Amino acid sequence: MSTTAETAGTTRAERKTPRREGTLRFLLILGGLSAFGPLSIDMYLPALPRLAVDLGASDSTVQLTLTAFIVGLALGQVVVGPLSDAYGRRVPLLIGLALYVVGSVAAAVSPDITLLIIARAVQALGAAAGIVISRATVRDLFSGKAMTKFFSMLMLVNGLAPIIAPVLGGQLLNFTSWRGVFVVLTGFGVLLLVVVAVAMPEPLALGNRTPARLGGVLRTYAGLLADRSFLGYALASGLMFAGLFAYISGSSFALQGVYGLSPQQFSLVFGLNGVGIVLAGQLNGRLVGRFSERTLLAAGLTVAAAGGLGVLFAVTAGLPLIGLVIPLLVVVSSIGLVMPNASSLALAEHARSAGSASALLGVLQFVIGGVATPLVGLGGPGTAVPMAATMAGFGVLALLAFLTLTRPAPQLDASLAKPLK
């Protein structure tokens, strides 16, 4: 893992903030940064029909605004990760946040669909910086169980983002147009830009930085992909994220169209599952001192696979609503167990390339998640089977990736399991 110089460098970085104040500050900042993706993707989804009418575009063309964002998010992470390893976290992050604000403003004032698609791509490139650097910063400041506990704490801030964003977007449309949604996202970007500029110290010590040469960057990515354990943890988290994508994109059709819930009842179920993610994340933070991260990850993935199969059984057997809601709660809540441990284990042995490793984690999550969305709609609006099958399938695949690719990590020296000072 770390060299002596690296350990000394990270120790210097730790002394920049007091323990309690520093932890709370980074928790709020990094939680906001990691919420960029879900908020920017899901918040404007309820506005798509109105957007198509206003700009005179077909539904398929409007969908390109989502595709452009996901592609930009993936490409942006690949680029920002190595840059943050070379130049520190603050400068690439501030540039990314400024780019996000520019893209959000351009989206809000776009006169036609072509410019909106371009604006969304720019917005995504900026959002990528927040997602990558939030995870890499956690690795800069923590290691061992302290890192896993902090990832669990982050679930308090960002665990609800993918769940709440569509509901928040729908409520905004009661007061404003789709352009207003992008105005709100602009405000969110400006707020984080100011907070990072004023309150976030540089977490990556000079001695821990690596030059951003193309050959070196490519070797770093090749090395990460060749690392079986890293790939196993990354695939496990990516496949679980895909199951969450399937739930987000398909649950409204399943619960309202098939089971007859009203929009208000659906919102309650949606919110309950979001609370489940947060509670599971906090439970994980308490258990990580008693059990290893690998054990907790195995438990979370097993619960997720069982819950996904339970969802599939409920819809194919025609069980009443409660028979579907319970396994849905189980599989969605398991995200709070899986993500903190998978992220911590994936980044644990890559302190000097945390930005690049974080980038690959994010790319796999959004690429595999992007595959899940069209699968949910294969059966049409009158059935919940595609959503259930997709959730069950990705849950089982995540467990298999973990079991076949990862191996138990060597025990860390206790002095390296460090909290933020």
Secondary structure, DSSP 8 states (H G I E B T S, - for coil): ---HHHHHHHHHHHTTS-HHHHHHHHHHHHHHHHTHHHHHHHTTGGGHHHHHHHHT--HHHHHHHHHHHHHHHHHHHHHHHHHHHHH-SHHHHHHHHHHHHHHHHHHHH-SSHHHHHHHHHHHHHHHHHHHHHHHHHHHHH--HHHHHHHHHHHHHHHTTHHHHHHHHHHHHTTTS-HHHHHHHHHHHHHHHHHHHHHH----S-GGG-----HHHHHHHHHHHHH-HHHHHHHHHHHHHHHHHHHHHHHHHIIIIIIT---HHHHHHHHHHHHHHHHHHHHHHHHHTTTS-HHHHHHHHHHHHHHHHHHHHHHHHTT--HHHHHHHHHHHHHTHHHHHHHHHHHHHTT-GGGHHHHHHHHHHHHHHHHHHHHHHHTTT-TT-SHHHHHHHHHHHHHHHHHHHHH--------GGGS----
